[in-house]
Amino acid sequence: MAESGETAKDRYDGALFIPSGGPVWHWRALLRQWYWAGFKAELASLLNQWQPPSEHLLLLGPSAGWCLPSSFLSRFRTIDAVDIDPLAPALFRFNHGVALARSGTRLHFHKRNVFREFDPILKSHPNHAILFSNILGQHLFHDENETRARATIESVKGKLMARHWASFHDRLSGFYPKSTPLPTARQSHIAFEGAALATELGLSGEWLDHLTANVLPEGTLRHLIAWPLLADWLHSVEFGVVKPR
């Protein structure tokens, strides 16, 4: 996804501690599996409804697959997973290895930077359906130039016009009082920008916009799901499926 002429080094290349992985993230994910049950169930339902016409999945940024359902992954004959987190392959197999072995699914991990090597990754997997696994909303942490980061994120849909793909990604994140009920899941064909989305979801206070309002093509059905990442920290996650146009 790196734009031509972009030379800024990703600060997390070769790092153990990264925003969407690393020891702290994995420890937190392990401890909060029970609290994430509602989010994981809603995501599993959406993923299990996605039926791309391919036996091969290109899985971008899955980390250890803490939120991914094994039932979805086991449908594919091969999975090529791409992540820069050095801990991801072993922990992904810890979470899904038994199920994948039972289904005969072959898993291959590639330690590459999705944001900087997007075009060659696509070229080397021409027949794969593609799932962005909560990675696109993390790009703002990898590129300090917000304008460039937004353009890079939004370039995805143009490069995938001939592919079957899906994505779940952060839209907003911020402090959320423990005693407050979570926003209910909803659907929309409208790509609400950050402030408008916060209003639509009934959120008050300051919210981080993850620059993903226009990741999905215009008119795509967007599913909005609440993810209580921590006891007092909420993410609004968007899920969408895209077919070739």
C-alpha positions in Angstrom: 0.0 0.0 0.0 3.0 2.3 0.3 2.6 5.1 -2.2 5.3 5.5 -4.9 8.0 7.8 -3.7 7.2 7.1 0.0 10.5 6.6 1.8 9.5 7.1 5.4 10.6 4.1 7.4 7.9 2.3 9.4 9.0 2.8 13.0 7.8 -0.7 13.8 9.8 -2.6 11.2 11.7 -5.3 13.1 10.2 -4.3 16.5 8.8 -6.7 19.1 6.4 -4.2 20.6 3.9 -2.9 18.0 0.4 -1.4 18.2 -1.4 -4.5 17.0 0.8 -7.2 18.5 3.7 -7.9 20.8 3.8 -9.3 24.3 1.5 -6.7 25.9 -1.2 -7.1 23.3 -1.1 -10.9 23.5 -1.2 -11.0 27.3 -4.1 -8.6 27.3 -6.0 -10.6 24.6 -5.5 -13.8 26.6 -6.9 -12.3 29.8 -9.9 -10.7 28.1 -11.2 -13.5 26.0 -14.3 -13.8 28.2 -15.0 -10.1 28.0 -14.7 -10.1 24.2 -17.2 -13.0 23.8 -20.0 -10.8 22.5 -17.8 -9.0 19.9 -16.2 -12.3 18.8 -19.7 -13.9 18.4 -20.9 -11.1 16.2 -17.8 -11.1 14.1 -17.9 -14.9 13.7 -21.5 -14.7 12.5 -20.5 -12.1 9.8 -17.4 -14.0 8.7 -19.3 -17.3 8.5 -21.8 -15.6 6.1 -19.0 -14.5 3.8 -18.7 -17.1 1.0 -15.9 -16.0 -1.4 -15.5 -18.4 -4.4 -11.9 -19.5 -3.4 -10.4 -22.2 -1.4 -7.4 -20.0 -0.6 -7.3 -17.1 1.9 -4.8 -14.2 2.1 -5.1 -13.2 5.7 -3.6 -9.7 6.3 -2.5 -8.6 9.8 -4.2 -11.4 11.8 -1.7 -11.3 14.8 -2.5 -14.4 16.8 -6.0 -14.6 15.5 -7.5 -13.9 19.0 -10.8 -12.7 17.6 -11.0 -15.0 14.5 -13.3 -18.1 14.5 -11.6 -21.4 13.8 -14.8 -22.4 12.0 -14.3 -19.7 9.4 -10.6 -20.4 8.9 -11.1 -24.2 8.6 -13.2 -23.6 5.4 -10.1 -22.8 3.4 -7.7 -25.3 1.8 -4.8 -22.9 2.3 -4.2 -19.8 4.4 -1.4 -17.4 3.7 -1.1 -15.1 6.7 1.0 -11.9 6.6 2.1 -10.1 9.8 5.2 -8.3 11.1 4.6 -9.5 14.7 7.3 -12.2 15.3 5.1 -13.8 18.0 2.1 -14.2 15.7 2.9 -17.5 14.0 3.3 -19.6 17.2 0.4 -18.0 19.0 -1.9 -18.2 15.9 -1.2 -22.0 15.8 -1.8 -22.1 19.6 -5.3 -20.7 19.0 -6.2 -22.4 15.7 -3.7 -25.2 15.0 -5.8 -28.1 16.2 -8.9 -27.0 14.2 -6.8 -26.3 11.0 -5.1 -29.7 11.3 -8.5 -31.4 11.6 -9.8 -29.6 8.4 -6.6 -30.2 6.5 -6.0 -26.5 6.1 -2.4 -25.6 5.3 -1.2 -22.5 7.0 1.8 -20.4 5.8 3.0 -17.4 7.7 4.9 -14.6 6.0 6.8 -11.9 8.1 6.2 -9.0 5.8 4.9 -5.4 6.3 1.5 -5.3 4.7 1.5 -1.5 4.6 4.8 -1.3 2.6 4.6 -4.4 0.5 0.9 -4.5 -0.4 1.4 -4.7 -4.2 3.9 -7.6 -4.3 1.9 -9.5 -1.7 -1.2 -9.2 -3.9 0.7 -10.2 -7.0 2.0 -13.4 -5.4 -1.5 -14.5 -4.3 -3.7 -13.8 -7.3 -6.3 -16.5 -6.6 -6.8 -15.8 -2.9 -9.8 -14.2 -1.2 -8.5 -11.5 1.0 -9.4 -10.6 4.6 -7.9 -7.6 6.4 -8.0 -8.7 10.0 -8.2 -5.5 12.0 -5.1 -4.1 10.4 -6.3 -1.1 8.3 -7.2 1.0 11.3 -3.7 0.5 12.7 -2.0 2.3 9.9 -2.2 5.7 11.6 0.3 4.3 14.1 2.7 3.3 11.3 2.8 6.6 9.4 2.9 9.9 11.3 1.8 11.8 8.3 -2.0 11.7 8.6 -2.8 12.8 5.1 -0.5 10.2 3.6 -1.8 7.5 6.0 -5.4 8.3 5.0 -4.6 8.1 1.3 -2.8 4.8 1.7 -5.7 3.3 3.6 -8.2 4.5 1.0 -6.1 3.2 -1.9 -7.0 -0.3 -0.9 -10.4 -0.4 -2.7 -8.9 0.8 -6.0 -6.3 -1.9 -6.0 -8.8 -4.7 -5.2 -11.5 -3.9 -7.7 -11.1 -7.4 -9.3 -10.9 -9.3 -6.0 -13.2 -10.8 -3.4 -12.3 -9.2 -0.1 -13.5 -8.3 3.3 -12.3 -6.3 6.2 -13.0 -5.6 9.8 -11.2 -2.5 11.1 -11.3 0.1 13.8 -13.3 3.2 13.1 -13.2 5.0 16.5 -11.7 4.3 19.9 -11.8 6.0 23.2 -12.6 6.0 26.9 -16.0 4.5 27.8 -17.3 4.4 31.4 -17.8 0.8 32.7 -21.3 1.4 33.8 -22.5 2.6 30.3 -24.3 0.0 28.1 -22.4 -0.8 24.9 -23.7 0.7 21.6 -25.9 -1.9 19.9 -24.7 -3.5 16.6 -26.1 -1.8 13.5 -25.9 -1.7 9.7 -25.5 1.2 7.4 -24.7 1.9 3.7 -23.4 5.4 4.7 -19.7 6.0 5.4 -20.1 8.2 8.4 -17.0 10.3 9.1 -15.5 10.3 12.6 -17.6 12.9 14.4 -20.8 11.9 12.6 -20.3 8.3 13.5 -19.8 9.1 17.2 -23.1 11.0 17.1 -24.8 8.1 15.3 -23.6 5.7 18.0 -24.5 8.0 20.8 -20.9 8.4 21.9 -19.7 11.5 23.9 -16.3 12.7 24.7 -13.1 12.5 22.7 -12.7 9.7 20.2 -9.7 8.7 18.1 -10.6 8.5 14.4 -8.7 5.6 12.8 -9.0 7.1 9.3 -11.0 4.2 7.9 -14.3 5.9 7.0 -13.7 5.4 3.3 -11.9 2.0 3.2 -15.0 0.3 1.8 -16.4 1.3 -1.6 -19.4 3.6 -1.7 -22.6 1.7 -1.2 -21.1 -1.2 0.7 -23.1 -2.5 3.6 -21.2 -1.7 6.8 -21.8 -3.6 10.0 -20.8 -1.6 13.1 -19.8 -3.7 16.2 -18.8 -2.6 19.7 -15.6 -4.1 21.0 -14.8 -3.4 24.7 -11.1 -3.8 24.3 -10.5 -2.9 28.0 -12.8 -2.4 30.9 -13.0 1.3 30.2 -11.8 1.5 26.6 -14.1 0.9 23.6 -13.5 0.4 19.9 -16.1 0.8 17.3 -15.3 -1.8 14.6 -16.7 -1.8 11.0 -17.1 -5.0 8.9 -17.8 -5.1 5.2 -17.6 -7.5 2.3 -16.7 -6.5 -1.2 -17.1 -8.3 -4.5 -15.4 -7.6 -7.9 -16.7 -4.7 -9.8 
